[in-house]
Amino acid sequence: MLIGQWLDPADTDANLSWVRETYSALQPYTAPKAYVNYLADDENDQVHNAYGPNWDRLVGVKRRYDPANLFRLNHNIDPAS
């Protein structure tokens, strides 16, 4: 996980750029895993990695008990996965 913080909103573009560039540079050295509670709103593609080998079982549970995807807030396991 990489955290970037700044106080001045005028620095947002520069800091986002730095964080994204650093993250990209470090990615070859990291495992494809994630902690679901630390995922940002734009990281829905990482949900599968957060659940790892449990993904298929959890999709089955979601299809059985929530096929309409009523519980879809936060980082969701889509029953259509």
Buried (B, 14 or more C-beta within 10 A) or exposed (E): EEEBEEEEEEEEEEEEEBBEEEEEEEEEEEEEEBEBEEBEEEBEEBBBBBBEEEBEEBBEEBBEEBEEEEEEEEBBBEBEE
